[in-house]
Each structure stands twice: as structure tokens, then as C-alpha cells.
Amino acid sequence: MFHLDEQYRSREVLIQRLILFALGLAMVIIYFRQILDFFAHILGICTPFIVGGFLGYVLNVLETSLMGWGQRLFHMRENRFTRFLCNCLAILTLILLLFVFLFVLFPRIADSLRSVMTDLPGSLYSFWMWLLHITERVPAVHDWLARLDFSVDSITRALEEFLSWLNADAQTSLMSSVYNVLSSAFSWAFNCMMSVMFAIILLFNKQRVVHEGRSLLQAYMPERFYNRSMHILKLIDNTFTGYIGGSCLECLILGTLVGILSAVFGLPYALLAGLVVGIGALVPMFGALAAAILVSLFMALESPVNGLYFMILFLCIQQVEGNFIYPHVMGKTVGLPPFFVMIAITIGANAAGILGMIVFIPITSCVYQIIREDTSARLAVRKRRKQADALTAQSSAGRGSAANRRDPASDSKETSHV
């Protein structure tokens, strides 16, 4: 039988790997659309479990917070019973928040929106008259505004036509695809139920899930990679836990302050303003400001002065919240410089919209901290290597100088011996 030398054998293996890689790359390029459709189908199947895992993680964050409060206030010990109790309290808390939103906040928000739609024609007409009054010294703008038909009747007719068009389009699409609507509703309800059940199962079996996951990683990974992976997973868990808990608490505080102070100062739509600003604060940096501008526009339709007052009130609240509340709530959970926060928001918005803007902040923070730790470790190794090289050079120089330097006593002995 024909045998190849070792050097030719290694070349043969390299050529085989290159051929296989080229064939695989060609298959990916040719069937790229089919591969994307396949992964999209797999992702659609796994969507309930992904959503359930995220919901379970949020419930775990709430359960951990409740356990921490119980240990600080009631000196509870963490055991099976206290974990079960905190899990039940976390689920009840989430159900209570959902109940409050659906049956307490949502009707009032609906009344506020209905009031806004009812008063919208008159508010637009008042706003138009106010613009006419303040632009009297600018004839070009004043004449252009005066030519616009902004009477209450014309605005009402335009709104009615727009709403009738929406209703007609909705009825047409509903009559044309009743089966699709019903099947989509059933599928949505089934996925929601599966996600909730999966989240509850994860919450009550998290110890076993974590233990089995660690066992799998430890069994199939080298020890060095296992330790590194566990460090990265712990970093991700700490970052996401702190970010989710801190962000929700910050949004609750900011929304509550905006709603209460707006009601104290007699501004309209106080509850709606607090809710919109609280939800907008989930988006980092500019979310709360954009929500406040939207609310001020709603208030300005009724009275421009109210819109101005609300913006002044919001800026004062944001300064207090940013300087005194935010550092204590968030601490150093994210720890990203503003430059990287802007990059994360931009990438997240282009990748997944508002959800991407929220999620990419902790993801970028994890990547930033991992790279910073690796950079510090590499610089420390390089510094120790330089110090070792310097000590080696000094010792070599010392030995060379000692060899070159002759002792006078030994020279005199050698001379007398001669």
C-alpha cells in the first residue's frame, strides 16, 4: 500500500480542510435565503421559550430583590421554604401590577385619550389663534397662517374622515381574512400561555437548571475555558440583573414624580403624563425627554402655557433625579462612557427598534467590561515581562562587571607566585 511521508500527510489534511471549507462557504452563499428561512422557522418555534426565559429572568430578579429585602428587614435565612415564598410573592407582584395597569390605570388613560380626541379640534383652533397672535410682527408667517383653514368644523370633518377611513380599512381587512385573524389570535394566546408556564417552571426549578447547566459546561469544556465562561456568565447576570432592576425602579420613580407634581400644579393629563414619561424612561438617554416633549405637545394643544410649564417642571425633576436618585438606584451597574452608550443605542435601534435600544445597553456594557478586563490582564503580563527582562539584564550586567573587575589581593598573590 502507498504511504505518504508525515510532511505530505499534513499537507494533504490541510488541503482537505480547505476544500471542505470552500464547499461549505459555497453552499452557504448559494442557499443563503433558504438557510435564513430555516433559522427564522426555528426561531419562530422557539419564540415562546425565549419569551418565557426572559420573563422567568425578570421574575428571578424580582424574587432576588424580595429575598434581599426579607434578609435585611426580617433576617430571613435563604432555604427552600423562603425561596418558594419569594417565588410566589414575585408572581403575585407581577399579577398585581398587571391588574393595576389593566383595571385602574388603563381606564383613566383611555378617558384621558378620549378627552384629548374630543378637545382636539378646539385645542388646535386655540393653538392656531395663539400662533396668529404671536406672529403679527412677522407678516409673511402671519399671512400664511391666516390662509390656512383651521376652523373647528374643518378640523372635526378631517378627523371624522380619517377615523372613518381607518374603520373602513379595518372592516375590509377583517372581512377578507377572518380565518387569519382567528388563527393568529389563537396562536398568540397559546404562545403567551406557554411562555408564562415556561417562566414559572424555570422560576421554581432554577437551582436544578443552573446546576445541570454548570455540569454540562464542566463536562464538555476544558477547565480554563470553563472558569472563563463562568466568569463571563456571572458578569452578564450581574449586569442584566442590576440594569433591569435599576431601570424599572428609576422609571417608576420618575413616572411617579412627574404624575404627582403635574397633579399638584394643576396640569392636565397628569396620570397620562406620568405613565408616558415612565415608559419612555426605559429608553436610555433620550427616552424620557422625547416622552416629555410628546406630553407637552398634548398639553400645548389645550394651552401653550401648560405645555411650557410642564417642560420646565420635567427639566427640574430630571435634574433632581439625575443628580440624586439615579446614582443611588443604578450605581455602577452599566459603567459605560457616554460615547459607547450612543453607539449601543444606535446599533440597537437599527437592529431591533426600541427593544434593541433597551437591550443593547447591558450587552455593550458586558462586552466593554470583558474587553477592559482582558486588556488589563494583557498589560499586566507585559509589564511583568518587562520587569523580568530588566532584572535579567541587570543581573547579567552585574555578573559581567564582576568578571571583568579583578581583585587587587588576588593579583598580588598571582604576582608573588610568579
Residue pairs with C-beta under 8 A, 6 or more apart in sequence:
4 12
28 35
43 50
47 191
48 191
48 194
48 195
48 198
49 194
49 195
49 198
51 191
51 195
52 194
52 195
52 196
52 197
52 198
52 199
52 202
53 198
53 199
53 202
55 195
55 196
55 199
56 198
56 199
56 200
56 201
56 202
56 203
56 206
57 240
57 244
58 94
58 244
59 87
59 90
59 91
59 94
59 199
59 200
59 203
60 90
60 202
60 203
60 206
61 241
61 244
61 245
62 90
62 93
62 94
63 83
63 86
63 87
63 89
63 90
63 203
64 241
65 245
66 86
66 89
66 90
66 93
67 76
67 78
67 82
67 83
67 86
70 76
70 82
70 86
71 77
71 78
76 82
83 207
84 204
87 203
87 204
90 203
91 200
91 203
105 271
105 275
108 271
108 272
109 271
109 272
109 275
112 269
112 271
112 272
113 272
115 269
116 269
116 298
116 301
117 159
119 301
119 302
120 155
120 159
120 301
121 152
121 155
121 156
121 159
122 152
123 301
123 302
124 150
124 155
124 301
125 150
125 151
125 152
125 155
126 301
126 302
126 303
127 300
127 301
127 304
128 145
128 148
128 150
130 304
131 145
132 142
132 145
132 146
135 141
135 142
135 145
136 142
174 181
202 209
214 230
217 226
217 229
217 230
218 226
221 229
232 366
232 370
235 366
235 369
235 370
236 362
236 366
239 333
239 334
239 362
239 365
239 366
239 369
240 362
242 330
242 331
242 333
242 334
243 330
243 333
243 334
243 361
243 362
243 365
244 362
246 329
246 330
246 331
246 333
247 281
247 282
247 330
247 358
249 329
250 281
250 321
250 325
250 326
250 329
250 330
251 278
251 279
251 281
251 282
252 278
253 321
253 325
253 329
254 277
254 278
254 281
254 288
254 317
254 318
254 321
255 274
255 275
255 277
255 278
255 279
255 281
256 274
256 278
257 274
257 317
257 321
258 273
258 274
258 277
258 278
258 292
258 313
258 314
258 317
259 270
259 271
259 273
259 274
259 275
260 270
260 274
261 313
261 317
262 269
262 270
262 273
262 274
262 310
262 313
263 270
263 271
265 309
265 313
267 273
267 299
267 306
267 309
267 310
267 313
268 299
268 302
268 303
268 306
269 295
269 298
269 299
272 295
272 298
273 295
273 299
273 310
276 291
276 294
276 295
277 288
277 291
277 292
277 295
277 314
279 291
280 287
280 288
280 289
280 290
280 291
280 292
280 294
281 287
281 288
281 291
282 358
283 290
283 345
283 354
283 357
283 358
284 341
284 345
284 357
284 358
284 361
285 338
285 341
285 342
285 345
286 345
287 357
288 314
288 318
289 318
292 310
292 311
292 314
292 318
293 311
295 310
296 307
296 308
296 310
296 311
296 314
297 307
298 307
299 306
299 307
299 310
300 306
300 307
300 308
301 307
333 365
334 341
334 361
334 362
334 365
335 365
335 368
335 369
336 344
336 361
336 364
336 365
336 368
340 364
340 368
341 361
341 364
343 364
344 357
344 360
344 361
344 363
344 364
345 357
345 360
345 361
347 356
347 360
347 364
348 355
348 356
348 357
348 358
348 359
348 360
348 361
349 356
349 357
350 356
351 360
352 359
